[in-house]
């Protein structure tokens, strides 16, 4: 189950996953995992305060973009690591470069918090502070091009649902195990 709360320019998502905090941490921070769910980007983190974050598209993502006439840049999201406390907390800045409108908006702040719960379940809370980024807020909130067959515009709820599915079943929405 995934829930979303929006207060002003902050979106908060919570999902309970039958996985350990370390498994969730790895799925968020390691490219061999991030290529298997969501929009299939390869996340590259320098996991120290001030370290770079870069997300590069997979071949699948490039092909999907080309199929709808949308060129995919070599870097789709960038940012900087602000705070790291593995496997509990990651805070970073975040800017989407796929669309000139979102690329022109300021960096936003993204926080992942992972809490162990009983019976092998962990709670993942994703807080995205989106001040000054209304186009990105619509996109990550799932309100932007939500009828696209490729899943574009599904936003954080879609990404986190896919992450949960992958960790619990071994296969995400893309069928990759």
N, C-alpha and C positions, 0 to 999 in steps of 0.2 A: 504494500500500500504506500502511496506517495501522497503527501499533502503539500499545499502551497499557500503561503500567506503573503499578502502585499500590503506594505505600509508606506505610503508616499512613494519614494523612489527605491525602496528596498524590497527585494523578493526573497522569501525564505521557503526552502523546500526541505521536507523531512521524509526519509524513507527508512524502513526497518528491513535489514538484510540478514539472512541466515548465513553469516560469514564472520570471521574474526576481524577486529580492527586492522590487523596487519594485512589481511587479504584485501580489504577495501582500500587501504593506503596504497598498496602496490597497484591495484587496478586504476587508481587515480594518477599515480606518478610515474608509472613505467610504460614506455611505448609499446612493449609487447602485449600489454593489456589494453591500452587506449585504442589500439588499432582494431580491437575486437568488439567494440560497442559504440553507441552514439553515432557520431558522424564519421567514425573511423579515422581519427587524426592520430598522428604519432606525437605524443607529448614528450618534450625534452625539458627537464627541469635541472637547474643547478640549485640543489636543495640546501641553500644557505641564505640568510638575509642579504639582500642585494643581488642575489643570483638571478640569472635570466630564465624566463619561461618562453618557450616557442612551441607552437603546435603546427605540424606540417601535414598536408593532406595525404591520404593513402591513394593508391592507384584507383581504388573503387570510388572514392570521393571525387577525384578528378574526372573519371569517366561519367559519373552522374551529372556533374556540372556541365561537361561538354554536351551531354545528351539534351540538355535544356538550353544550350546556347549561353551558358554562364561560365566564363573563364575562372579557373581556380588559381589563386596566387601560390607561390612556393611556401609562404608562411600565412596561415589562416587566422591565427591568434597569437598575440605576444603579450608580454608583461614582465613583472619583476616579483621575485619572492620577497615577502615582507617578514613573515614569521614561519618557523618550522618547528614542530614538536611531534615527530613520528611516534606512533601511528595515530596520534590524537587530533592534531590541528595543523592546518596549512592555510596561510593567508597570503594572497598575492594580488597584484594588479592584473587587469585583464582588458584587452582591446581586440575586437574582431576586425580583421583586415579584409574579409571576403567581399565586402560591399563598400563602395566609396562613402556612403552615408554613415556607416558605423565606424569606418576608419577615421572619419573626420571628427568623431565624438571623442571626448576625453577618456583616459583610462578609467576603468571602474575597479571596484574592490570586491574580491571573491574570497569567501572563507569556507573551508571544509572543516567540520567538527565531527569526529567519530567517537562514539561512546559504546563500550561493551554493555550488553544487557544479558539477562539470564538465558540459558538454554542455547548458547551458541549464536545468539542474535546480536547485531550491533545496530545502533541508530546513527544514520548519517544525516547531518544537517548542512545544507548548502545555503549560505547567505550571500546574495549578490546585491551590492550597493551600486545603484545605477544613476546617481545624481548627474544631471547634464547629458544623459545618453538616452533620449526617448526612443530612438529607432532601435537601439540595442535592447532596451527594456521590452519593447513589443516583441522582438524576435525571441529573446530567451524566455519570455513569458508564454510563448506559444501562440501569440495573437497575430503573427506575421506570416502570410502565405501558408496558413495551416492546412490548406487543401492540397498542397503539392504531394504527388504520389511518392516522391523520394523521401518524404519525412521532413523536408526543410520546414522550419518554423515550429517544429514540435517542442523546441526549447528544452529547458532543464528538466521538466517533467518527463519528457520522452527519453532524454539521455539517462536520467537516473533510473527509469523503469527498465531500460535496456541493460544498464549496469547490474541491477538487481537480478534480472533474468539470467545474465551471463554467470554471475557468481553462484547462483543457486542451482542452475541446471547444467552449466558447462557450455551453453550455446546461447548467444544473443540473438537479437532480431535478424541479424544478417546471416544466421545459420553457421557462424564460425565457432568452432569448439576448441 
